[in-house]
């Protein structure tokens, strides 16, 4: 099913222009079948999660996924232990939301500190943390996943190595089709490589500029020194139609969540992104 992440409306939610209660029917009216909850612009308690679950049901949306930040690359074992326990509490929020899936990040470092040797040294600690959380979540019926996100665990091979090393049926991958570009990896090839491990898919788009100097406001640099800026999905430089066709032909039956992160007004950008993905998904099935 095609739905939308609350991340697409983060600026409107943060500014107070739109409330979460308003966002849910807004998404449904524009064709979203589900909502992915990303707590940016708001925070949640278990009681608020139960209320949000009811509001989503009233809008005829399922809650497809709960996505949070996390970082297990901390200075000492005590801090890492605290972060694992915090993520377990987030699992309880996912359960209260009624979703069966939760993405948690595992590590973030600047691109300059994210070399393969750095990753190899950190991998055992990441595996231990992810396996413990996956086992905890399994008892609550929540499948956890890692996303290709944050430079350190963003390359397809690194994500697949982590999933394979955790080696737990309750730990999988959230594929973000655009994020591979942040480490200068071909998104078509990377998505094809990772599809068998996917529990959730994010669809976004970027403008790509391969030049030395910044093209201007809104652009950020990839690990290899190129430049990206968020785009309305279907208007940027990603081959979104090709990737959606590959996803559809693979037999993937999970949810797909639209993520808009362009500089345009968020409601307009999110609506156009969803409309384009719905159209491209329909075309991919013909």
C-alpha positions as CSV (number, residue, x, y, z in Angstrom):
1,X,0.0,0.0,0.0
2,X,1.1,3.6,-0.7
3,X,1.0,6.0,2.2
4,X,2.9,9.0,3.6
5,X,5.4,9.7,6.4
6,X,4.6,12.5,8.9
7,X,8.2,13.5,8.1
8,X,6.8,14.9,4.8
9,X,4.9,17.5,6.9
10,X,7.6,18.0,9.5
11,X,8.0,21.7,8.9
12,X,4.3,22.4,9.1
13,X,4.0,20.3,12.2
14,X,7.0,22.0,13.9
15,X,5.7,25.5,13.1
16,X,2.2,24.7,14.4
17,X,0.7,25.4,11.0
18,X,-0.8,21.9,11.1
19,X,-1.5,19.5,14.0
20,X,-1.0,15.7,13.9
21,X,-4.8,15.3,14.3
22,X,-5.2,17.5,11.2
23,X,-2.5,15.8,9.2
24,X,-4.1,12.3,9.3
25,X,-7.4,13.1,7.5
26,X,-5.4,15.4,5.2
27,X,-3.3,12.5,4.1
28,X,-6.2,10.2,3.6
29,X,-8.1,12.7,1.5
30,X,-5.2,12.8,-0.9
31,X,-5.1,9.0,-1.4
32,X,-2.7,7.8,1.4
33,X,-3.6,4.3,2.6
34,X,-1.4,4.4,5.7
35,X,0.7,6.8,7.8
36,X,4.2,6.3,8.9
37,X,4.9,8.1,12.2
38,X,8.2,9.9,12.6
39,X,8.3,12.0,15.8
40,X,9.8,15.2,14.4
41,X,7.8,18.2,15.3
42,X,6.0,16.3,18.1
43,X,6.6,13.8,20.8
44,X,4.5,10.9,22.1
45,X,3.6,9.1,25.3
46,X,1.9,5.7,25.3
47,X,-1.5,7.3,26.0
48,X,-0.9,9.7,23.1
49,X,0.0,6.8,20.9
50,X,-3.3,5.1,21.7
51,X,-5.1,8.3,20.8
52,X,-3.2,8.7,17.6
53,X,-4.0,5.1,16.7
54,X,-7.7,5.8,17.1
55,X,-7.4,9.0,15.1
56,X,-5.7,7.2,12.3
57,X,-8.4,4.5,12.3
58,X,-11.1,7.2,12.1
59,X,-9.3,8.6,9.1
60,X,-9.2,5.1,7.6
61,X,-5.4,4.9,7.8
62,X,-3.4,2.1,9.2
63,X,-0.2,3.0,11.1
64,X,2.5,1.3,8.9
65,X,5.7,2.1,10.7
66,X,7.3,4.0,13.6
67,X,10.7,5.5,12.8
68,X,13.1,7.0,15.3
69,X,16.7,8.1,15.6
70,X,19.3,6.1,17.6
71,X,23.0,5.9,17.8
72,X,24.9,3.1,19.4
73,X,28.3,4.6,18.6
74,X,28.7,6.1,22.1
75,X,31.7,6.9,24.2
76,X,31.3,4.1,26.8
77,X,29.3,1.0,27.6
78,X,27.1,2.7,30.1
79,X,26.0,5.3,27.5
80,X,25.4,2.5,25.0
81,X,23.4,0.6,27.5
82,X,21.2,3.6,28.2
83,X,20.6,4.1,24.5
84,X,19.5,0.5,24.0
85,X,17.0,0.8,26.9
86,X,15.7,4.1,25.5
87,X,15.0,2.4,22.1
88,X,13.2,-0.5,23.9
89,X,10.9,2.1,25.4
90,X,10.3,3.4,21.8
91,X,9.4,-0.1,20.9
92,X,6.6,0.1,23.5
93,X,5.4,3.3,21.8
94,X,5.3,1.4,18.4
95,X,3.2,-1.3,20.0
96,X,0.9,1.3,21.5
97,X,0.5,2.8,18.0
98,X,-0.7,-0.6,16.8
99,X,2.0,-0.9,14.1
100,X,3.9,-4.1,13.4
101,X,7.0,-2.3,12.2
102,X,9.6,0.0,13.7
103,X,12.7,1.5,12.2
104,X,15.5,2.6,14.5
105,X,18.8,4.1,13.4
106,X,21.9,2.4,14.7
107,X,24.8,4.9,14.1
108,X,25.6,8.3,12.8
109,X,29.0,9.9,12.2
110,X,30.2,12.5,9.7
111,X,31.2,11.1,6.3
112,X,34.9,11.9,7.2
113,X,34.6,9.5,10.1
114,X,32.7,6.7,8.4
115,X,35.3,4.7,6.6
116,X,35.2,1.0,6.2
117,X,37.8,0.4,8.9
118,X,35.7,2.6,11.3
119,X,32.6,0.5,10.4
120,X,34.4,-2.8,10.9
121,X,35.6,-1.9,14.4
122,X,32.1,-0.8,15.4
123,X,30.1,-3.7,13.8
124,X,30.2,-6.1,16.8
125,X,28.7,-3.4,19.2
126,X,26.0,-2.5,16.6
127,X,25.1,-6.2,16.1
128,X,24.7,-6.8,19.9
129,X,22.5,-3.7,20.3
130,X,20.3,-4.5,17.3
131,X,19.8,-8.2,18.3
132,X,18.8,-7.3,21.8
133,X,16.2,-4.8,20.6
134,X,14.9,-7.2,17.9
135,X,14.4,-9.9,20.6
136,X,12.6,-7.5,22.9
137,X,10.4,-6.2,20.0
138,X,9.5,-9.7,18.9
139,X,7.7,-10.4,22.2
140,X,5.5,-7.4,21.3
141,X,4.9,-8.4,17.7
142,X,7.0,-5.5,16.3
143,X,9.5,-6.2,13.5
144,X,12.5,-3.8,13.9
145,X,14.6,-2.6,11.0
146,X,17.6,-0.5,10.1
147,X,17.5,2.1,7.3
148,X,20.3,3.0,4.9
149,X,20.8,6.3,6.7
150,X,23.4,8.4,8.4
151,X,26.6,7.8,6.3
152,X,28.0,5.2,8.7
153,X,25.5,2.5,7.8
154,X,24.2,3.8,4.5
155,X,25.9,1.7,1.8
156,X,23.9,-1.3,0.7
157,X,26.7,-3.8,1.5
158,X,27.1,-2.4,5.1
159,X,23.4,-2.6,5.8
160,X,23.1,-6.1,4.4
161,X,26.2,-7.1,6.4
162,X,24.6,-5.8,9.6
163,X,21.3,-7.5,9.0
164,X,23.1,-10.8,8.2
165,X,25.3,-10.5,11.3
166,X,22.3,-9.8,13.6
167,X,20.8,-12.9,12.1
168,X,17.4,-12.6,13.7
169,X,14.1,-13.1,11.8
170,X,12.7,-10.0,13.6
171,X,15.4,-7.6,12.3
172,X,15.2,-6.5,8.7
173,X,15.7,-3.4,6.5
174,X,13.9,-0.2,5.7
175,X,15.0,0.7,2.2
176,X,15.1,4.4,1.4
177,X,15.5,4.6,-2.4
178,X,17.1,8.1,-2.3
179,X,19.5,7.7,0.7
180,X,21.9,5.5,-1.3
181,X,22.9,8.7,-3.2
182,X,24.2,10.2,0.1
183,X,27.1,7.8,-0.2
184,X,27.2,8.0,-4.1
185,X,25.8,4.6,-4.7
186,X,23.6,3.8,-7.7
187,X,20.1,3.6,-6.3
188,X,18.7,1.2,-8.9
189,X,21.4,-1.4,-8.3
190,X,21.3,-0.9,-4.5
191,X,17.5,-1.3,-4.2
192,X,17.6,-4.4,-6.3
193,X,20.3,-5.8,-4.0
194,X,18.4,-5.1,-0.8
195,X,14.8,-5.9,-1.8
196,X,14.8,-9.4,-0.3
197,X,15.5,-8.0,3.2
198,X,12.9,-5.2,3.0
199,X,10.2,-4.8,5.7
200,X,9.4,-1.2,4.7
201,X,10.3,1.1,1.7
202,X,10.7,4.9,1.7
203,X,10.3,6.7,-1.6
204,X,11.9,10.1,-1.9
205,X,13.7,12.1,-4.6
206,X,16.7,14.4,-4.9
207,X,18.2,16.9,-7.3
208,X,21.8,15.7,-8.0
209,X,24.6,18.1,-8.9
210,X,28.0,16.7,-9.6
211,X,30.2,19.8,-9.1
212,X,32.8,21.1,-6.7
213,X,31.0,24.2,-5.3
214,X,27.6,24.2,-3.6
215,X,24.8,25.0,-6.1
216,X,23.1,27.1,-3.4
217,X,20.6,27.0,-0.6
218,X,19.1,23.7,0.4
219,X,21.9,21.5,-1.0
220,X,24.0,19.2,1.2
221,X,27.1,17.3,0.3
222,X,27.4,13.5,-0.3
223,X,30.2,11.4,1.1
224,X,32.0,11.7,-2.3
225,X,31.6,15.5,-2.6
226,X,28.6,15.8,-4.9
227,X,25.5,17.8,-3.9
228,X,21.9,16.8,-3.2
229,X,18.7,18.7,-2.5
230,X,15.3,17.2,-1.7
231,X,12.8,17.3,-4.5
232,X,9.1,16.6,-5.0
233,X,9.1,12.9,-5.8
234,X,9.0,12.4,-9.5
235,X,10.5,15.8,-10.3
236,X,14.1,15.2,-9.2
237,X,16.9,13.1,-10.7
238,X,16.2,9.7,-9.2
239,X,14.9,7.1,-11.7
240,X,11.8,6.7,-9.5
241,X,9.7,5.0,-12.2
242,X,12.4,2.4,-12.8
243,X,12.8,1.7,-9.1
244,X,9.1,1.4,-8.4
245,X,8.8,-1.0,-11.3
246,X,11.6,-3.2,-9.9
247,X,9.9,-3.1,-6.5
248,X,6.5,-4.1,-8.0
249,X,8.1,-6.9,-10.1
250,X,10.0,-8.3,-7.1
251,X,6.8,-9.3,-5.4
252,X,7.3,-7.0,-2.5
253,X,4.0,-6.9,-0.5
254,X,4.8,-4.5,2.3
255,X,4.0,-0.8,2.6
256,X,5.6,2.1,0.7
257,X,5.9,5.5,2.4
258,X,6.3,8.8,0.6
259,X,8.9,11.1,2.1
260,X,9.0,14.7,0.8
261,X,12.0,16.7,2.0
262,X,12.2,19.5,-0.5
263,X,12.4,23.3,0.0
264,X,8.8,23.8,-1.3
265,X,5.9,24.5,1.0
266,X,5.5,21.1,2.7
267,X,1.8,20.5,2.1
268,X,2.1,21.2,-1.6
269,X,5.3,19.2,-1.9
270,X,3.9,16.3,0.0
271,X,0.6,16.2,-1.9
272,X,2.4,16.4,-5.3
273,X,4.8,13.7,-4.2
274,X,2.0,11.3,-3.2
275,X,0.1,12.0,-6.4
276,X,3.2,11.2,-8.5
277,X,4.0,8.0,-6.6
278,X,0.4,6.7,-6.8
279,X,0.5,7.3,-10.6
280,X,4.0,5.8,-11.1
281,X,3.0,2.7,-9.0
282,X,-0.1,2.2,-11.1
283,X,2.0,2.5,-14.3
284,X,4.5,0.0,-12.9
285,X,1.7,-2.6,-12.6
286,X,0.7,-2.3,-16.3
